[in-house]
Amino acid sequence: MTGKKLEQNLSKKEEGGKSSSSSSAAAAADKNDDDDNDPKASKKTRDSVVLEKQDDTNSVGSDNSNSNSNSNSNNNKETEETNDYKKSSLLLLVFMYGTICTAIVYLANMGVDTYKPEIKETLNEAMSGLYNDSYRYLEENYGAVGGSVTVDNALKYFTEEEGRIGHQLVQQSSQQSSSSDSAPHTTVKPKYPIVFIPGFVTSGLVIWGGKPCARKHFRKRIWTTAGSVQAFMNSPKCWLEHMALDPFTGLDPDGIRLRAAEGMEAADYFFGPFWVFGKIIENLADIGYDTSNMSMQPYDWRLSFPLMEQRDGYFTKLKRHIEAFHETTGEKVILTSHSMGAVVVHFFMAWVTHGKEQGGGGGGEMWVDEHIHAYVNIAGPHLGLSKAATALLSGEMSDTAIFLGRFADMLENLLARRVRKDLWTTWGSLWAMLPRGGDQVWGTGADICDKRSTNDPFCPEEGNTPFIVMNHTGDDDVQEENDKIECKVVSVDGQVERTPCEEDSATATNPMNDFIQEIRSRETLSTYEVLSFLQKWGGGQGPDTAHARLHAVADREETPSYRSWHDPTVTPLPHAPNLRIYCVYGHGIPTERSYYYRRGKMSGSSDTEVEPPIVMANQVDMEDINTTRGVRYSDGDGSIPLLSMGYLCADAWQREDSGLNSHGVKVTTREYLNQYEFQVNDPMRSGPKGGEHCDILGNDGMLGDLLRVATDFDVESVNRNKFSSDILEISKRMKEWGGGIYARK
């Protein structure tokens, strides 16, 4: 990992002999942009528990925050509120842990045939013990539990407006207006309508038609509810059948119809209290937004983007929705995306400006400039992400290779690697998120190599940085004679038999065997070679699968078309000189970037069930080169590498010679170093300075940025770059090593 260490730092502020809460309004940024993310700031450990309410501040989520001292009376009042807050928050923690335990027991009870009775008994005892121990702790440390200390009282801290950036921003604007007689009266209020574009897997899917096993779930969610977990546990085969798409059409299988959930509820919360857009929606409501000027535009995140339009008319509806907002409010729209939503927006801006004869929306060259004021992409994977390739290649990513640990065998029994690979191969969205920019970007190794070395196979002294390094010492129990995909063979008597597809077979040949054996024999594989293999292999179904045809995966098109409209390294930004793009993302978390692989066991593969030819070598651990269980890490937000989120924003879109921004779209980068802080009222998340891929949606600094862009209040503080990572150094190194994106001559 290059540059600054990926550690979690947090500046401490002392006032009146006690530490203030990290959720203070000044959390978003200091007077100096870099102060807030200074890697030399004092570290706050994960064991810290923030129980104290935040101090009042003059500036909220801005670059000019100053703390005010509270009066003695306010301090006394705050002490009372803090004590209640401690009790309520701890009670809430008890409630949440109890809910988790209850869910575990419930799942165990549903799986009577697979869960041992003693396990259920242990879980029940653990749940009861947790409640009893927690209540005892409350009584011993804070007195009797009762009175106003209730679950409802605890839950109010999720929505208490005084602690939200939106409310504080309104208060700040009012104070500034009333304190200045000469300045015009300025109050924070909605200005530009906002349209949200959610990301991969974070919005709900609803069953509108299904096989007999799923008909009882008609018009119910099969994704993002507890009911979807129950549906999976009750019948994994039925659930998988409905979540998969047809690999050759890319659309619904016969007899099955899943559609995106609708409205804000589609992506405000994922499961229970796990918020996605929930905090953004709540803060915007604080300053006056509602459904008249703010909307969510969810979609079936499994589909390829061209098929989103073909099946659901998604982009036509999005275009008309934006036009309606523009007409009814008199203002241009702000598009706000998260994660894969950024790739959807890239496709949309190309689609809407191309003619209908080209498969576009026919809006004309200037449509974006006329209808979109700003585009705020949060944690956008502009250059794709590494784990999309490994998901399609072997049904793996670091989530399965590392975090499951000893539960990996359990996952394999429930949802085997081949099954995951087969399911994910049918999802066009994963093909759209494959790494983009080729070896000119990913192959330089500028983001993982400070220097070239003979001791690091990912940073060779000569040649490109490989995407995959093969570790053949892990090829245990692999028999070469079984490494052929079996084919259906019709014998003389008309019976269907199976035999290995070999080149010299007189009866059958599988054309994929040649390049399968080629990839299994290699020592390293470049980004281009991995993508080229995926396009030919098609998850074992061949190159005629829908998504291999609908996406320019390995080939770089001379003229952008619907196959590459999602790829910003090929398709330039639109003709929109008045548009401003904000790239907002977190970093400072180890994120998977490259991999060690080994040959897998292909014996038993058939023309319908194909085992991955190579699999992750999770026996490889090399701490000195940031490699754990076969995964090589770089800086990022835990899901998206820094290179993908930041290179275009900080470098290529800033340069005319890239050929990607010839019309002068203004691009601003706002980075937030992940600073973890445990909060009892939100224990599953990383706190108000979190930079993790989903937690950035609740980062106070990000919220302050978005609200200022939406209202035009103090927006100049957001219109300047805010860097805390090594992205500029990475871009410089990439150029020095002969890489980067430049216009073709």
Secondary structure, DSSP 4 states (H G I P E B T S, - for coil): --SS---------EETTEEPPTTSGGGS--SSTTGGG-TTSPP--TT--B-SPPPPBSSSSSSS--B-PPPHHHHHHHHHHHHHHHHHHHHHHHHHHHHHHHHHHHHHHHTTTTS-HHHHHHHHHHHHHHHHHHHHHHHHHH--S-TT-SHHHHHHHHH-GGGSHHHHHHHHHHHHHHH-SSSPP------S-EEEE--TT-S-EEEEE--GGGGGGTTSEEESSHHHHHHHHH-HHHHHHHH---TTTSSPPTT-EEEE--SGGGTSBSSTT-BSSHHHHHHHHHTT--TTTEEE----TTS-HHHHHHHH-HHHHHHHHHHHHHHHHSS-EEEEEETTHHHHHHHHHHHHHS-GGGTS----TTHHHHHEEEEEEES--TT--HHHHHHHHHS--HIIIIITGGGHHHHHHHS-HHHHHHHHHT-HHHHHTS--SGGGTGGG-TTT-SS--TT-TTS-SSSPPPSEEE-GGG-TT--GGG-S-EEEEE-TTS-EEEEE--TT-SS---TTHHHHHHHHH-SEE-HHHHHHHHHHHGGGT-TTSHHHHHS-SSS--SS--TTTTT-TTTSPPPS-TT-EEEEEEEE-B-EEEEEEEEE---TT--SSS---SEEE-TT--BGGGTEETTEEEESBBSSSBHHHHHHHHHTGGG-GGGSS-TT--EEEEEEEE-----BTTSTTS--TT--STTGGGG-HHHHHHHHHHHH-TTGGGTSS-B--SSHHHHHHHHHHTT-S-----
